[in-house]
Amino acid sequence: MFPLYDAATIKKGIVYRTGYGKPNSKGFRSLFRIKSMSPAGVIYEKAGRLNDHSKSRSNNPNAGEFFNSRMGALYGRKRDGQDMRGRVLYRAWDEDEGKQTAAIFKAIDTATDKLNKRSTVSSVRESA
């Protein structure tokens, strides 16, 4: 049976994973991944990225185009040969414009500065 759209089910199916991912063509590895685990969520996220009407198994040759036109816009972009577009997860990433990444790096820098100050104070007291 084709999965039915249910926003609550799709929201519950969004999970994150930590740990190293596989390296991409430039050697970059992700530390965190967010993905949709519900079948309906995956379909909603990715439908229409290929736009290849020849793969349709429907008796209606316009079924794929009709289906995708009702789904809403795709957000994101194609990058390094990968289609990094979607409707929920990629939209959130696209609209964030790197604000979360900047906040993460700022938090790391702040923690590093605090650690360096503590280690400097300890070494000064020990030498005195």
MOPAC internal coordinates of N, CA, C and O (Angstrom, degrees):
PM7 1SCF
backbone

  N    0.0000 0     0.00 0     0.00 0    0    0    0
  C    1.4626 1     0.00 0     0.00 0    1    0    0
  C    1.5247 1   109.52 1     0.00 0    2    1    0
  O    1.2310 1   121.00 1   -41.30 1    3    2    1
  N    1.3062 1   115.70 1   138.70 1    3    2    1
  C    1.4522 1   121.18 1   178.73 1    5    3    2
  C    1.5287 1   108.78 1   -67.55 1    6    5    3
  O    1.2310 1   119.36 1   -46.96 1    7    6    5
  N    1.3585 1   118.83 1   133.04 1    7    6    5
  C    1.4691 1   119.86 1  -177.98 1    9    7    6
  C    1.5265 1   111.71 1   -66.65 1   10    9    7
  O    1.2310 1   121.16 1   -43.42 1   11   10    9
  N    1.3199 1   115.39 1   136.58 1   11   10    9
  C    1.4611 1   121.17 1   178.79 1   13   11   10
  C    1.5203 1   110.37 1   -85.73 1   14   13   11
  O    1.2310 1   121.21 1   -32.87 1   15   14   13
  N    1.3199 1   115.28 1   147.13 1   15   14   13
  C    1.4552 1   120.71 1   178.18 1   17   15   14
  C    1.5245 1   109.45 1   -74.45 1   18   17   15
  O    1.2310 1   120.88 1   -55.97 1   19   18   17
  N    1.3153 1   115.92 1   124.03 1   19   18   17
  C    1.4551 1   122.50 1   174.55 1   21   19   18
  C    1.5239 1   106.54 1  -143.26 1   22   21   19
  O    1.2310 1   120.27 1   -69.93 1   23   22   21
  N    1.3200 1   117.09 1   110.07 1   23   22   21
  C    1.4584 1   121.60 1  -173.61 1   25   23   22
  C    1.5283 1   112.16 1   -56.92 1   26   25   23
  O    1.2310 1   119.86 1   140.64 1   27   26   25
  N    1.3345 1   117.86 1   -39.36 1   27   26   25
  C    1.4672 1   120.53 1  -179.34 1   29   27   26
  C    1.5294 1   111.02 1   -64.47 1   30   29   27
  O    1.2310 1   120.51 1   138.54 1   31   30   29
  N    1.3337 1   116.63 1   -41.46 1   31   30   29
  C    1.4652 1   120.98 1   178.88 1   33   31   30
  C    1.5255 1   110.45 1   -65.41 1   34   33   31
  O    1.2310 1   120.71 1   137.70 1   35   34   33
  N    1.3190 1   116.25 1   -42.30 1   35   34   33
  C    1.4586 1   120.38 1   179.30 1   37   35   34
  C    1.5258 1   110.09 1   -63.73 1   38   37   35
  O    1.2310 1   120.30 1   137.19 1   39   38   37
  N    1.3232 1   117.03 1   -42.81 1   39   38   37
  C    1.4691 1   121.04 1   180.00 1   41   39   38
  C    1.5294 1   110.67 1   -63.76 1   42   41   39
  O    1.2310 1   120.08 1   137.75 1   43   42   41
  N    1.3220 1   117.46 1   -42.25 1   43   42   41
  C    1.4733 1   120.93 1   178.59 1   45   43   42
  C    1.5238 1   111.26 1   -65.70 1   46   45   43
  O    1.2310 1   120.53 1   152.75 1   47   46   45
  N    1.3262 1   116.59 1   -27.25 1   47   46   45
  C    1.4652 1   121.04 1  -177.72 1   49   47   46
  C    1.5135 1   114.58 1   -82.14 1   50   49   47
  O    1.2310 1   119.68 1   175.96 1   51   50   49
  N    1.3324 1   118.22 1    -4.04 1   51   50   49
  C    1.4623 1   120.69 1   178.60 1   53   51   50
  C    1.5269 1   107.90 1   -84.47 1   54   53   51
  O    1.2310 1   121.17 1   -60.68 1   55   54   53
  N    1.3248 1   115.37 1   119.32 1   55   54   53
  C    1.4652 1   121.39 1  -176.51 1   57   55   54
  C    1.5260 1   109.49 1  -127.20 1   58   57   55
  O    1.2310 1   121.39 1   -17.29 1   59   58   57
  N    1.3270 1   114.95 1   162.71 1   59   58   57
  C    1.4603 1   118.87 1   174.07 1   61   59   58
  C    1.5183 1   108.57 1  -124.98 1   62   61   59
  O    1.2310 1   121.28 1   -27.76 1   63   62   61
  N    1.3076 1   115.15 1   152.24 1   63   62   61
  C    1.4487 1   122.75 1   179.71 1   65   63   62
  C    1.5234 1   108.30 1  -129.14 1   66   65   63
  O    1.2310 1   120.85 1   -35.91 1   67   66   65
  N    1.3106 1   115.98 1   144.09 1   67   66   65
  C    1.4603 1   120.51 1   174.54 1   69   67   66
  C    1.5201 1   108.83 1  -112.74 1   70   69   67
  O    1.2310 1   120.64 1   -17.72 1   71   70   69
  N    1.2999 1   116.39 1   162.28 1   71   70   69
  C    1.4593 1   121.70 1  -178.72 1   73   71   70
  C    1.5142 1   109.68 1   112.76 1   74   73   71
  O    1.2310 1   120.93 1   -16.56 1   75   74   73
  N    1.2860 1   115.82 1   163.44 1   75   74   73
  C    1.4641 1   120.73 1  -176.07 1   77   75   74
  C    1.5193 1   112.32 1   -69.72 1   78   77   75
  O    1.2310 1   121.17 1   -46.97 1   79   78   77
  N    1.3257 1   115.37 1   133.03 1   79   78   77
  C    1.4542 1   121.93 1   172.56 1   81   79   78
  C    1.5238 1   109.34 1   -90.28 1   82   81   79
  O    1.2310 1   120.88 1    -0.58 1   83   82   81
  N    1.3127 1   115.93 1   179.42 1   83   82   81
  C    1.4627 1   120.26 1   177.25 1   85   83   82
  C    1.5279 1   109.27 1   -71.41 1   86   85   83
  O    1.2310 1   119.76 1   -36.74 1   87   86   85
  N    1.3224 1   118.07 1   143.26 1   87   86   85
  C    1.4662 1   119.56 1   178.55 1   89   87   86
  C    1.5234 1   111.67 1   -67.83 1   90   89   87
  O    1.2310 1   120.73 1   -36.98 1   91   90   89
  N    1.3275 1   116.20 1   143.02 1   91   90   89
  C    1.4636 1   119.90 1   176.09 1   93   91   90
  C    1.5257 1   109.18 1   -85.65 1   94   93   91
  O    1.2310 1   120.15 1     8.96 1   95   94   93
  N    1.3131 1   117.32 1  -171.04 1   95   94   93
  C    1.4686 1   121.60 1  -175.85 1   97   95   94
  C    1.5274 1   112.71 1   -62.43 1   98   97   95
  O    1.2310 1   120.01 1   157.38 1   99   98   97
  N    1.3284 1   117.59 1   -22.62 1   99   98   97
  C    1.4672 1   120.87 1   179.80 1  101   99   98
  C    1.5226 1   112.11 1  -100.53 1  102  101   99
  O    1.2310 1   120.17 1  -174.53 1  103  102  101
  N    1.3299 1   117.27 1     5.47 1  103  102  101
  C    1.4572 1   121.55 1   177.89 1  105  103  102
  C    1.5179 1   114.66 1    87.89 1  106  105  103
  O    1.2310 1   119.78 1  -178.50 1  107  106  105
  N    1.3320 1   118.02 1     1.50 1  107  106  105
  C    1.4612 1   121.37 1  -179.91 1  109  107  106
  C    1.5235 1   109.90 1   -74.09 1  110  109  107
  O    1.2310 1   120.28 1   -44.23 1  111  110  109
  N    1.3228 1   117.08 1   135.77 1  111  110  109
  C    1.4628 1   122.34 1   176.60 1  113  111  110
  C    1.5214 1   109.08 1  -121.42 1  114  113  111
  O    1.2310 1   120.54 1   -41.54 1  115  114  113
  N    1.3001 1   116.57 1   138.46 1  115  114  113
  C    1.4668 1   119.91 1   179.00 1  117  115  114
  C    1.5259 1   109.31 1   -84.32 1  118  117  115
  O    1.2310 1   121.12 1   -32.62 1  119  118  117
  N    1.3136 1   115.46 1   147.38 1  119  118  117
  C    1.4559 1   120.99 1   173.87 1  121  119  118
  C    1.5228 1   111.01 1   -98.65 1  122  121  119
  O    1.2310 1   120.51 1   154.32 1  123  122  121
  N    1.3223 1   116.63 1   -25.68 1  123  122  121
  C    1.4537 1   122.53 1  -179.27 1  125  123  122
  C    1.5160 1   108.64 1  -131.85 1  126  125  123
  O    1.2310 1   120.69 1   -37.46 1  127  126  125
  N    1.3143 1   116.29 1   142.54 1  127  126  125
  C    1.4568 1   121.41 1   177.24 1  129  127  126
  C    1.5214 1   108.73 1  -134.48 1  130  129  127
  O    1.2310 1   121.20 1   -39.65 1  131  130  129
  N    1.3155 1   115.30 1   140.35 1  131  130  129
  C    1.4588 1   121.40 1   174.89 1  133  131  130
  C    1.5182 1   106.61 1  -118.84 1  134  133  131
  O    1.2310 1   120.54 1   -48.86 1  135  134  133
  N    1.3252 1   116.58 1   131.14 1  135  134  133
  C    1.4563 1   119.36 1  -179.86 1  137  135  134
  C    1.5079 1   111.28 1  -146.67 1  138  137  135
  O    1.2310 1   121.66 1   -19.25 1  139  138  137
  N    1.3071 1   114.43 1   160.75 1  139  138  137
  C    1.4634 1   121.50 1   177.76 1  141  139  138
  C    1.5205 1   107.78 1   -99.22 1  142  141  139
  O    1.2310 1   120.68 1   -52.66 1  143  142  141
  N    1.3159 1   116.31 1   127.34 1  143  142  141
  C    1.4584 1   121.25 1  -176.86 1  145  143  142
  C    1.5355 1   112.84 1  -100.64 1  146  145  143
  O    1.2310 1   119.76 1   165.68 1  147  146  145
  N    1.3248 1   118.06 1   -14.32 1  147  146  145
  C    1.4678 1   119.64 1  -178.56 1  149  147  146
  C    1.5297 1   109.17 1   -84.16 1  150  149  147
  O    1.2310 1   119.70 1   -42.13 1  151  150  149
  N    1.3334 1   118.18 1   137.87 1  151  150  149
  C    1.4721 1   120.34 1   179.20 1  153  151  150
  C    1.5253 1   113.11 1   -55.02 1  154  153  151
  O    1.2310 1   119.94 1   136.79 1  155  154  153
  N    1.3253 1   117.72 1   -43.21 1  155  154  153
  C    1.4627 1   120.48 1   179.89 1  157  155  154
  C    1.5304 1   110.74 1   -64.65 1  158  157  155
  O    1.2310 1   120.34 1   142.15 1  159  158  157
  N    1.3347 1   116.96 1   -37.85 1  159  158  157
  C    1.4588 1   121.06 1   179.04 1  161  159  158
  C    1.5194 1   112.08 1   -65.59 1  162  161  159
  O    1.2310 1   120.69 1   140.08 1  163  162  161
  N    1.3252 1   116.28 1   -39.92 1  163  162  161
  C    1.4693 1   120.13 1   178.91 1  165  163  162
  C    1.5239 1   110.16 1   -66.18 1  166  165  163
  O    1.2310 1   120.39 1   137.40 1  167  166  165
  N    1.3210 1   116.87 1   -42.60 1  167  166  165
  C    1.4668 1   120.49 1   178.92 1  169  167  166
  C    1.5216 1   110.16 1   -63.06 1  170  169  167
  O    1.2310 1   120.56 1   134.34 1  171  170  169
  N    1.3382 1   116.53 1   -45.66 1  171  170  169
  C    1.4626 1   120.01 1  -179.56 1  173  171  170
  C    1.5280 1   110.49 1   -62.84 1  174  173  171
  O    1.2310 1   120.51 1   139.40 1  175  174  173
  N    1.3232 1   116.62 1   -40.60 1  175  174  173
  C    1.4641 1   121.07 1  -178.60 1  177  175  174
  C    1.5241 1   112.17 1   -66.05 1  178  177  175
  O    1.2310 1   120.02 1   136.34 1  179  178  177
  N    1.3187 1   117.56 1   -43.66 1  179  178  177
  C    1.4682 1   120.64 1  -168.28 1  181  179  178
  C    1.5231 1   116.02 1  -106.85 1  182  181  179
  O    1.2310 1   118.84 1   169.45 1  183  182  181
  N    1.3048 1   119.81 1   -10.55 1  183  182  181
  C    1.4685 1   121.00 1  -175.17 1  185  183  182
  C    1.5211 1   111.37 1   -57.80 1  186  185  183
  O    1.2310 1   121.03 1   -47.35 1  187  186  185
  N    1.3186 1   115.64 1   132.65 1  187  186  185
  C    1.4475 1   121.42 1   176.17 1  189  187  186
  C    1.5056 1   115.12 1    91.06 1  190  189  187
  O    1.2310 1   119.87 1  -178.06 1  191  190  189
  N    1.3304 1   117.85 1     1.94 1  191  190  189
  C    1.4652 1   118.59 1  -179.88 1  193  191  190
  C    1.5248 1   111.63 1   -71.45 1  194  193  191
  O    1.2310 1   119.72 1   150.08 1  195  194  193
  N    1.3179 1   118.13 1   -29.92 1  195  194  193
  C    1.4618 1   120.45 1  -178.70 1  197  195  194
  C    1.5170 1   112.63 1   -87.28 1  198  197  195
  O    1.2310 1   120.44 1   142.09 1  199  198  197
  N    1.3304 1   116.76 1   -37.91 1  199  198  197
  C    1.4673 1   122.39 1  -176.85 1  201  199  198
  C    1.5224 1   112.81 1    52.31 1  202  201  199
  O    1.2310 1   120.06 1  -142.84 1  203  202  201
  N    1.3008 1   117.50 1    37.16 1  203  202  201
  C    1.4694 1   121.87 1   179.27 1  205  203  202
  C    1.5233 1   107.57 1  -101.65 1  206  205  203
  O    1.2310 1   120.67 1   -80.80 1  207  206  205
  N    1.3251 1   116.32 1    99.20 1  207  206  205
  C    1.4576 1   120.90 1  -175.24 1  209  207  206
  C    1.5235 1   112.42 1   -71.42 1  210  209  207
  O    1.2310 1   119.77 1   163.15 1  211  210  209
  N    1.3205 1   118.05 1   -16.85 1  211  210  209
  C    1.4643 1   119.94 1  -177.74 1  213  211  210
  C    1.5213 1   112.33 1   -71.43 1  214  213  211
  O    1.2310 1   119.72 1   164.33 1  215  214  213
  N    1.3207 1   118.13 1   -15.67 1  215  214  213
  C    1.4604 1   120.75 1  -178.56 1  217  215  214
  C    1.5245 1   112.55 1   -90.00 1  218  217  215
  O    1.2310 1   119.59 1   177.77 1  219  218  217
  N    1.3148 1   118.39 1    -2.23 1  219  218  217
  C    1.4535 1   121.45 1  -177.80 1  221  219  218
  C    1.5244 1   110.87 1   -67.35 1  222  221  219
  O    1.2310 1   120.57 1   -43.73 1  223  222  221
  N    1.3085 1   116.51 1   136.27 1  223  222  221
  C    1.4652 1   121.67 1   177.23 1  225  223  222
  C    1.5291 1   111.46 1  -101.71 1  226  225  223
  O    1.2310 1   120.82 1  -170.46 1  227  226  225
  N    1.3108 1   116.04 1     9.54 1  227  226  225
  C    1.4505 1   121.18 1  -177.18 1  229  227  226
  C    1.5257 1   110.72 1   -83.43 1  230  229  227
  O    1.2310 1   121.16 1   -27.04 1  231  230  229
  N    1.3384 1   115.38 1   152.96 1  231  230  229
  C    1.4628 1   120.27 1   173.44 1  233  231  230
  C    1.5213 1   110.95 1   -72.02 1  234  233  231
  O    1.2310 1   120.69 1   160.63 1  235  234  233
  N    1.3193 1   116.28 1   -19.37 1  235  234  233
  C    1.4603 1   122.20 1   179.00 1  237  235  234
  C    1.5291 1   108.44 1   -94.51 1  238  237  235
  O    1.2310 1   119.17 1   -67.74 1  239  238  237
  N    1.3192 1   119.19 1   112.26 1  239  238  237
  C    1.4652 1   120.60 1  -177.73 1  241  239  238
  C    1.5220 1   113.70 1   -64.52 1  242  241  239
  O    1.2310 1   119.78 1   161.91 1  243  242  241
  N    1.3245 1   118.03 1   -18.09 1  243  242  241
  C    1.4729 1   121.82 1   179.89 1  245  243  242
  C    1.5238 1   112.64 1  -100.44 1  246  245  243
  O    1.2310 1   119.77 1  -171.12 1  247  246  245
  N    1.3300 1   118.04 1     8.88 1  247  246  245
  C    1.4645 1   121.45 1  -175.30 1  249  247  246
  C    1.5269 1   111.60 1   -61.44 1  250  249  247
  O    1.2310 1   120.28 1   135.60 1  251  250  249
  N    1.3180 1   117.08 1   -44.40 1  251  250  249
  C    1.4649 1   120.11 1  -179.06 1  253  251  250
  C    1.5102 1   112.42 1   -62.70 1  254  253  251
  O    1.2310 1   120.92 1   135.48 1  255  254  253
  N    1.3161 1   115.84 1   -44.52 1  255  254  253
  C    1.4689 1   120.59 1   179.14 1  257  255  254
  C    1.5251 1   110.51 1   -63.58 1  258  257  255
  O    1.2310 1   120.02 1   138.12 1  259  258  257
  N    1.3353 1   117.58 1   -41.88 1  259  258  257
  C    1.4627 1   122.03 1   178.43 1  261  259  258
  C    1.5286 1   110.12 1   -62.68 1  262  261  259
  O    1.2310 1   120.60 1   132.93 1  263  262  261
  N    1.3342 1   116.45 1   -47.07 1  263  262  261
  C    1.4662 1   122.12 1  -179.55 1  265  263  262
  C    1.5319 1   110.43 1   -58.62 1  266  265  263
  O    1.2310 1   120.58 1   130.20 1  267  266  265
  N    1.3196 1   116.50 1   -49.80 1  267  266  265
  C    1.4609 1   120.76 1  -176.58 1  269  267  266
  C    1.5253 1   112.70 1   -68.28 1  270  269  267
  O    1.2310 1   120.05 1   147.07 1  271  270  269
  N    1.3292 1   117.52 1   -32.93 1  271  270  269
  C    1.4653 1   119.93 1  -178.86 1  273  271  270
  C    1.5220 1   111.96 1   -67.21 1  274  273  271
  O    1.2310 1   119.92 1   157.61 1  275  274  273
  N    1.3340 1   117.75 1   -22.39 1  275  274  273
  C    1.4674 1   121.83 1   179.58 1  277  275  274
  C    1.5248 1   112.94 1   -88.54 1  278  277  275
  O    1.2310 1   120.40 1   175.15 1  279  278  277
  N    1.3279 1   116.85 1    -4.85 1  279  278  277
  C    1.4637 1   121.18 1  -173.89 1  281  279  278
  C    1.5223 1   113.98 1   -86.99 1  282  281  279
  O    1.2310 1   119.40 1   157.14 1  283  282  281
  N    1.3030 1   118.75 1   -22.86 1  283  282  281
  C    1.4540 1   120.44 1  -175.64 1  285  283  282
  C    1.5169 1   111.08 1   101.14 1  286  285  283
  O    1.2310 1   121.07 1    -7.02 1  287  286  285
  N    1.3072 1   115.57 1   172.98 1  287  286  285
  C    1.4677 1   121.92 1  -174.41 1  289  287  286
  C    1.5177 1   112.14 1   -71.69 1  290  289  287
  O    1.2310 1   121.31 1   -27.21 1  291  290  289
  N    1.3326 1   115.11 1   152.79 1  291  290  289
  C    1.4653 1   122.42 1   171.42 1  293  291  290
  C    1.5239 1   108.08 1   -91.90 1  294  293  291
  O    1.2310 1   120.26 1   -41.09 1  295  294  293
  N    1.3125 1   117.10 1   138.91 1  295  294  293
  C    1.4597 1   122.92 1   178.73 1  297  295  294
  C    1.5149 1   108.94 1  -113.72 1  298  297  295
  O    1.2310 1   120.43 1   -21.13 1  299  298  297
  N    1.3038 1   116.78 1   158.87 1  299  298  297
  C    1.4562 1   121.54 1  -178.92 1  301  299  298
  C    1.5201 1   109.99 1   100.37 1  302  301  299
  O    1.2310 1   120.71 1    19.16 1  303  302  301
  N    1.3316 1   116.25 1  -160.84 1  303  302  301
  C    1.4665 1   120.38 1  -177.94 1  305  303  302
  C    1.5174 1   110.24 1  -156.25 1  306  305  303
  O    1.2310 1   121.35 1   -14.39 1  307  306  305
  N    1.3108 1   115.03 1   165.61 1  307  306  305
  C    1.4526 1   120.75 1   173.07 1  309  307  306
  C    1.5201 1   107.28 1   -83.43 1  310  309  307
  O    1.2310 1   121.43 1   -46.73 1  311  310  309
  N    1.3455 1   114.87 1   133.27 1  311  310  309
  C    1.4649 1   118.77 1  -177.07 1  313  311  310
  C    1.5168 1   109.68 1  -145.54 1  314  313  311
  O    1.2310 1   120.68 1   -46.85 1  315  314  313
  N    1.3109 1   116.30 1   133.15 1  315  314  313
  C    1.4661 1   122.26 1   177.83 1  317  315  314
  C    1.5198 1   112.52 1    51.69 1  318  317  315
  O    1.2310 1   120.68 1  -139.38 1  319  318  317
  N    1.3240 1   116.31 1    40.62 1  319  318  317
  C    1.4541 1   120.55 1   177.92 1  321  319  318
  C    1.5223 1   114.55 1    78.35 1  322  321  319
  O    1.2310 1   119.81 1  -178.66 1  323  322  321
  N    1.3294 1   117.96 1     1.34 1  323  322  321
  C    1.4577 1   120.95 1   178.84 1  325  323  322
  C    1.5207 1   109.98 1  -110.69 1  326  325  323
  O    1.2310 1   121.27 1   -36.17 1  327  326  325
  N    1.3178 1   115.18 1   143.83 1  327  326  325
  C    1.4607 1   120.55 1   178.06 1  329  327  326
  C    1.5176 1   108.31 1   -87.60 1  330  329  327
  O    1.2310 1   120.43 1   -78.78 1  331  330  329
  N    1.3050 1   116.79 1   101.22 1  331  330  329
  C    1.4644 1   123.28 1  -177.57 1  333  331  330
  C    1.5304 1   109.07 1  -100.73 1  334  333  331
  O    1.2310 1   120.96 1  -125.94 1  335  334  333
  N    1.3284 1   115.77 1    54.06 1  335  334  333
  C    1.4629 1   120.63 1  -179.81 1  337  335  334
  C    1.5239 1   109.62 1  -124.28 1  338  337  335
  O    1.2310 1   121.12 1   -30.29 1  339  338  337
  N    1.3220 1   115.47 1   149.71 1  339  338  337
  C    1.4479 1   121.65 1   177.15 1  341  339  338
  C    1.5162 1   110.67 1  -171.18 1  342  341  339
  O    1.2310 1   120.97 1     4.74 1  343  342  341
  N    1.3244 1   115.75 1  -175.26 1  343  342  341
  C    1.4668 1   120.42 1  -174.99 1  345  343  342
  C    1.5242 1   114.11 1  -108.52 1  346  345  343
  O    1.2310 1   119.44 1   153.79 1  347  346  345
  N    1.3147 1   118.68 1   -26.21 1  347  346  345
  C    1.4592 1   120.91 1  -176.77 1  349  347  346
  C    1.5269 1   109.88 1  -115.17 1  350  349  347
  O    1.2310 1   120.34 1   111.92 1  351  350  349
  N    1.3151 1   116.95 1   -68.08 1  351  350  349
  C    1.4593 1   121.10 1  -176.05 1  353  351  350
  C    1.5220 1   111.63 1   -65.99 1  354  353  351
  O    1.2310 1   120.21 1   132.26 1  355  354  353
  N    1.3141 1   117.21 1   -47.74 1  355  354  353
  C    1.4637 1   119.84 1  -179.86 1  357  355  354
  C    1.5252 1   110.92 1   -68.34 1  358  357  355
  O    1.2310 1   120.08 1   148.75 1  359  358  357
  N    1.3175 1   117.45 1   -31.25 1  359  358  357
  C    1.4645 1   119.69 1   177.25 1  361  359  358
  C    1.5270 1   110.12 1   -65.56 1  362  361  359
  O    1.2310 1   120.87 1   134.91 1  363  362  361
  N    1.3325 1   115.95 1   -45.09 1  363  362  361
  C    1.4669 1   119.55 1   179.04 1  365  363  362
  C    1.5226 1   110.29 1   -59.95 1  366  365  363
  O    1.2310 1   120.36 1   136.61 1  367  366  365
  N    1.3282 1   116.91 1   -43.39 1  367  366  365
  C    1.4685 1   121.34 1   179.09 1  369  367  366
  C    1.5289 1   110.25 1   -65.05 1  370  369  367
  O    1.2310 1   120.49 1   136.05 1  371  370  369
  N    1.3220 1   116.68 1   -43.95 1  371  370  369
  C    1.4604 1   121.73 1  -177.71 1  373  371  370
  C    1.5321 1   111.10 1   -64.92 1  374  373  371
  O    1.2310 1   120.27 1   137.60 1  375  374  373
  N    1.3121 1   117.08 1   -42.40 1  375  374  373
  C    1.4663 1   120.74 1  -178.40 1  377  375  374
  C    1.5262 1   112.45 1   -74.71 1  378  377  375
  O    1.2310 1   120.09 1   157.25 1  379  378  377
  N    1.3328 1   117.43 1   -22.75 1  379  378  377
  C    1.4610 1   121.89 1   178.92 1  381  379  378
  C    1.5280 1   111.41 1   -68.41 1  382  381  379
  O    1.2310 1   120.50 1   149.30 1  383  382  381
  N    1.3247 1   116.65 1   -30.70 1  383  382  381
  C    1.4617 1   123.69 1   178.69 1  385  383  382
  C    1.5233 1   112.99 1    53.41 1  386  385  383
  O    1.2310 1   120.08 1  -144.21 1  387  386  385
  N    1.3177 1   117.46 1    35.79 1  387  386  385
  C    1.4626 1   121.13 1   174.66 1  389  387  386
  C    1.5190 1   115.33 1    82.77 1  390  389  387
  O    1.2310 1   119.55 1  -174.03 1  391  390  389
  N    1.3242 1   118.47 1     5.97 1  391  390  389
  C    1.4630 1   120.07 1  -178.16 1  393  391  390
  C    1.5283 1   111.34 1   -61.89 1  394  393  391
  O    1.2310 1   120.38 1   137.84 1  395  394  393
  N    1.3279 1   116.88 1   -42.16 1  395  394  393
  C    1.4688 1   119.76 1   179.90 1  397  395  394
  C    1.5187 1   111.20 1   -67.10 1  398  397  395
  O    1.2310 1   120.27 1   139.36 1  399  398  397
  N    1.3239 1   117.08 1   -40.64 1  399  398  397
  C    1.4650 1   120.28 1   178.55 1  401  399  398
  C    1.5235 1   109.82 1   -61.65 1  402  401  399
  O    1.2310 1   120.35 1   136.16 1  403  402  401
  N    1.3164 1   116.94 1   -43.84 1  403  402  401
  C    1.4677 1   120.87 1   178.49 1  405  403  402
  C    1.5319 1   110.38 1   -62.38 1  406  405  403
  O    1.2310 1   119.94 1   138.97 1  407  406  405
  N    1.3277 1   117.71 1   -41.03 1  407  406  405
  C    1.4661 1   121.43 1   179.10 1  409  407  406
  C    1.5307 1   111.01 1   -64.69 1  410  409  407
  O    1.2310 1   120.53 1   141.96 1  411  410  409
  N    1.3252 1   116.59 1   -38.04 1  411  410  409
  C    1.4710 1   120.61 1   178.85 1  413  411  410
  C    1.5258 1   110.30 1   -64.70 1  414  413  411
  O    1.2310 1   120.46 1   133.02 1  415  414  413
  N    1.3366 1   116.72 1   -46.98 1  415  414  413
  C    1.4595 1   119.67 1   179.61 1  417  415  414
  C    1.5256 1   111.83 1   -65.02 1  418  417  415
  O    1.2310 1   120.42 1   144.95 1  419  418  417
  N    1.3210 1   116.81 1   -35.05 1  419  418  417
  C    1.4685 1   119.80 1   177.39 1  421  419  418
  C    1.5312 1   110.14 1   -65.35 1  422  421  419
  O    1.2310 1   120.23 1   138.44 1  423  422  421
  N    1.3318 1   117.16 1   -41.56 1  423  422  421
  C    1.4638 1   121.03 1   178.43 1  425  423  422
  C    1.5310 1   110.66 1   -63.86 1  426  425  423
  O    1.2310 1   120.28 1   139.84 1  427  426  425
  N    1.3191 1   117.07 1   -40.16 1  427  426  425
  C    1.4702 1   120.68 1   177.90 1  429  427  426
  C    1.5217 1   110.17 1   -64.32 1  430  429  427
  O    1.2310 1   120.25 1   135.55 1  431  430  429
  N    1.3308 1   117.13 1   -44.45 1  431  430  429
  C    1.4713 1   120.64 1   178.79 1  433  431  430
  C    1.5265 1   111.42 1   -62.35 1  434  433  431
  O    1.2310 1   120.16 1   138.69 1  435  434  433
  N    1.3256 1   117.31 1   -41.31 1  435  434  433
  C    1.4647 1   121.50 1   179.08 1  437  435  434
  C    1.5224 1   110.41 1   -63.28 1  438  437  435
  O    1.2310 1   120.55 1   134.53 1  439  438  437
  N    1.3345 1   116.55 1   -45.47 1  439  438  437
  C    1.4691 1   120.03 1   178.74 1  441  439  438
  C    1.5255 1   111.24 1   -63.61 1  442  441  439
  O    1.2310 1   120.36 1   140.97 1  443  442  441
  N    1.3212 1   116.92 1   -39.03 1  443  442  441
  C    1.4682 1   121.31 1   178.27 1  445  443  442
  C    1.5253 1   110.54 1   -63.44 1  446  445  443
  O    1.2310 1   120.38 1   134.77 1  447  446  445
  N    1.3295 1   116.88 1   -45.23 1  447  446  445
  C    1.4648 1   121.17 1   178.88 1  449  447  446
  C    1.5312 1   111.18 1   -60.50 1  450  449  447
  O    1.2310 1   120.28 1   135.61 1  451  450  449
  N    1.3309 1   117.07 1   -44.39 1  451  450  449
  C    1.4707 1   120.95 1   179.65 1  453  451  450
  C    1.5231 1   110.84 1   -63.25 1  454  453  451
  O    1.2310 1   120.32 1   137.45 1  455  454  453
  N    1.3145 1   116.99 1   -42.55 1  455  454  453
  C    1.4608 1   121.11 1   179.02 1  457  455  454
  C    1.5261 1   110.60 1   -63.81 1  458  457  455
  O    1.2310 1   120.46 1   136.04 1  459  458  457
  N    1.3216 1   116.72 1   -43.96 1  459  458  457
  C    1.4659 1   120.37 1   179.11 1  461  459  458
  C    1.5269 1   111.72 1   -63.45 1  462  461  459
  O    1.2310 1   119.91 1   141.55 1  463  462  461
  N    1.3290 1   117.79 1   -38.45 1  463  462  461
  C    1.4652 1   120.86 1   178.36 1  465  463  462
  C    1.5225 1   110.72 1   -66.15 1  466  465  463
  O    1.2310 1   120.17 1   138.91 1  467  466  465
  N    1.3246 1   117.29 1   -41.09 1  467  466  465
  C    1.4689 1   120.74 1   179.22 1  469  467  466
  C    1.5214 1   111.16 1   -65.61 1  470  469  467
  O    1.2310 1   120.27 1   138.50 1  471  470  469
  N    1.3210 1   117.08 1   -41.50 1  471  470  469
  C    1.4673 1   119.40 1  -178.85 1  473  471  470
  C    1.5237 1   110.55 1   -70.06 1  474  473  471
  O    1.2310 1   119.51 1   147.72 1  475  474  473
  N    1.3292 1   118.55 1   -32.28 1  475  474  473
  C    1.4616 1   121.97 1   177.86 1  477  475  474
  C    1.5195 1   110.02 1   -68.91 1  478  477  475
  O    1.2310 1   119.88 1   137.78 1  479  478  477
  N    1.3285 1   117.82 1   -42.22 1  479  478  477
  C    1.4627 1   122.09 1   179.64 1  481  479  478
  C    1.5233 1   109.67 1   -64.66 1  482  481  479
  O    1.2310 1   119.44 1   137.65 1  483  482  481
  N    1.3116 1   118.67 1   -42.35 1  483  482  481
  C    1.4643 1   122.15 1  -179.56 1  485  483  482
  C    1.5150 1   111.09 1   -63.68 1  486  485  483
  O    1.2310 1   120.03 1   137.22 1  487  486  485
  N    1.3252 1   117.54 1   -42.78 1  487  486  485
  C    1.4593 1   120.00 1  -177.79 1  489  487  486
  C    1.5351 1   111.84 1   -70.40 1  490  489  487
  O    1.2310 1   120.42 1   148.55 1  491  490  489
  N    1.3490 1   116.81 1   -31.45 1  491  490  489
  C    1.4674 1   120.52 1   177.45 1  493  491  490
  C    1.5273 1   109.70 1   -68.71 1  494  493  491
  O    1.2310 1   119.79 1   137.75 1  495  494  493
  N    1.3385 1   118.00 1   -42.25 1  495  494  493
  C    1.4728 1   121.42 1   179.59 1  497  495  494
  C    1.5263 1   110.86 1   -65.76 1  498  497  495
  O    1.2310 1   120.08 1   141.02 1  499  498  497
  N    1.3287 1   117.46 1   -38.98 1  499  498  497
  C    1.4567 1   120.71 1  -178.14 1  501  499  498
  C    1.5167 1   111.95 1   -67.73 1  502  501  499
  O    1.2310 1   119.95 1   146.21 1  503  502  501
  N    1.3407 1   117.71 1   -33.79 1  503  502  501
  C    1.4521 1   120.09 1  -178.17 1  505  503  502
  C    1.5315 1   112.66 1   -80.28 1  506  505  503
  O    1.2310 1   119.44 1   164.88 1  507  506  505
  N    1.3199 1   118.67 1   -15.12 1  507  506  505
  C    1.4594 1   122.45 1  -176.63 1  509  507  506
  C    1.4837 1   114.13 1   -80.31 1  510  509  507
  O    1.2310 1   120.10 1   180.00 1  511  510  509

